[in-house]
C-alpha cells in the first residue's frame, strides 16, 4: 500500500548516527564518572555524593488514510543529568551538568532537531548562619548543534556558542533541604556570546545587529559579546508527588542594571524548566518536560494569517514555551 508511510533506510541513517553519537557520549561520561569515583580515597568519599539520570525517549506516529490530517513521524530524544556535591563542616560545593539532544523525522521533512541543551552549573558556599551560605556561582548555557529557521532548512539561527550565556555571581544561598535551594545575588555578571558572524549580524540575541549604510554596505558588525550586570535569582525544587512520580523545577531570573534603554532595566529574563518523571520500573519511564523562556533581547518572529497564508509581520520579545512528552528507557545512578 503506497499510502502507508514507511521510514526508508536513507531517511533513518541520520537518526541512527545521532543516536549512536548520543549513546557514545553517555557511555563516555559514565566511564569518566566511575573512574573518578574509583580514585577517591575512603576519607573523601564520605563527603562526596555523586549520581545522575539518563534517558532515551522514542516516539512514533503512523497515519494511514487519516481523514483528520497530520503527519507520520519518528523521534528520539536523549537526556543526561550528572551531579557531584561535596559537603563538610561549613563548606558546600555543588556541580550539575544537564545535557539533552533530540531529533525528529516527519513524513515530508528532513531530519530536524527538537531538543538541544548544554547547562553546567557550579556553586561554592561557606556557611554564614543557619541554612544560609555565602556563595560564588558559575553557570554556562549553550547548545551542541545547528538550529535553523524552520521551515527554512538553510538559514542558521543558532549553533554552539551562538548564543551562549555565562553567569558569574556572588550572593547568598539558602539551602532549606536537599530538595530546595534558593540563591539570590544583587551583583551578577552575565555575558552573552554570539561568535558566528552571520547570527551576530542579525542581532537576534544581543539586540545590537550590524549597521549598514544607505547602499547596504556593512559599516559596523553585529555585537558578538554583550556584557551585562544585574540582579540574579535561582531556585531548584524537587519533590516526590506520589510513589514513583517526581517533580523537578528550576527557575532563573535576571535583570540588567546596565541596559542602554533605562525603561528595560527592570525587565526580568525568565528561564523556567519543569520535569515530571513517572517511573514504570527501573528502566522504563514516562517524562513530561515544560520549558518557558522570556528574554527581552531575543527577537521572536511575529506572524499573522493573511488571505490564508502565514506571513511574517514583524519581530519582538515574546514568551517562548516548549512542552514534550515521551516514554522510553531511563536509568538513575
Secondary structure, 3 states (H helix, E strand, C coil): CCCCCCCCHHHHHHHHHHHHHHHHHHHHHHHHHHHHHHHCCHHHHCCEEEEEEEEEEEEEECCCCCCCCCCCEEEEEEEEEEEEEEEECCEEEEEEEEEEEEEEEECCCCCEEEEEEEEEEEEEEEEEECCEEEEEEEEEEECCCCEECCCCCCCEEEECCEEEEEEEEEEEEEEEECCEEEEEEEEEEEEEEECCHHHHHHCCCCCCCCEECCCCCEEECCCCEEEEEEEEEEEEEEEEEECCEEEEEEEEEEEECCCCCHHHCCCEEEEEEEEEEEECCCCEEEEEEEEEEECCCCCEEEEEEECCEEEEEEEECCCEEEEEEEEEEEEEC
